[in-house]
Amino acid sequence: MALGRLQTLRNIYRTVEIRDFSTLLASSRSNSKSISNVPHITLRCISSCMHKDHGGIPWTSGDKIMLRSTTTQEPISYGYMRSVTTKAKAPAQARQMGAVKVSMLSPGIIYEPYVPREKIPFWKRYFTRNGWKRTKEDLTSELKSAYAIAKLRKAGYSKQQFYTEAVSIYKEINTQMANGGKGTLRKLVTEHMYSALKNEIKQRESVWPTVYWELIEPIVKVRTLRARLIGVDRNDLSKVFIQLTLEFLAKQKFEAYDGKGAVVTGDRNKEVLVRDIWVFEKSLFHPGAYWRLCGRIKV
């Protein structure tokens, strides 16, 4: 009788243990699915102007290009830093030789892409439930940016120096897009961004073989909208990439020509005020790393 009771208790314990494990496994899968849904950012033309009839810089026409990563990424949150694990299948010969260490040059994503927030009244922000929720979200975002900038300063970051470099990259990329200089673009942008820009140049040249573009300097305004860290090694939190989202407000000139050299759109004698939001990325653990464009956000 005692042996039968003991066997019954053992079976009940095993049943409960299996249920608990199944519940834990289901929860783990759902959490993994939710954090891996990193939003993709829609790319647009190199510059979007603030008026419709502005003779702006519509490099592309038709379908939009999506910035996507070709690697399998599993972002995991570590407080104010997002970790991205990259899986890459090695060639058969390399697998036979043993494990292969993959060096990541870019995460291939934009972590928490900047989205303009509508202003809300004072009374709604502090005296409604939605207002308090919005305040909490804004504060969390600001703390993430402050944490990223603080870590960047330890690596010798200078705001003024970075702005000067960012404006130079902004000008060079736009110039090479106008001239069709694909080779020069390679060192100014990330791998995924380079592929997207090549497609944009191809689409633009099929419509306008030649274009004129000029940046009026000094630039009107540059400001940082967001800063984020992306970790790539959960065992070493010093291996991180940083992404800075900048807003450019600049006067530009643009004119496009057909195959016969006739003006199709734009006016090279007219200055147009253009607002762009670009995301720059840099590795904080690769020797000799430098800032590159990793994405553009539609205004």
Disulfide bonds with the S-S distance in Angstrom:
none
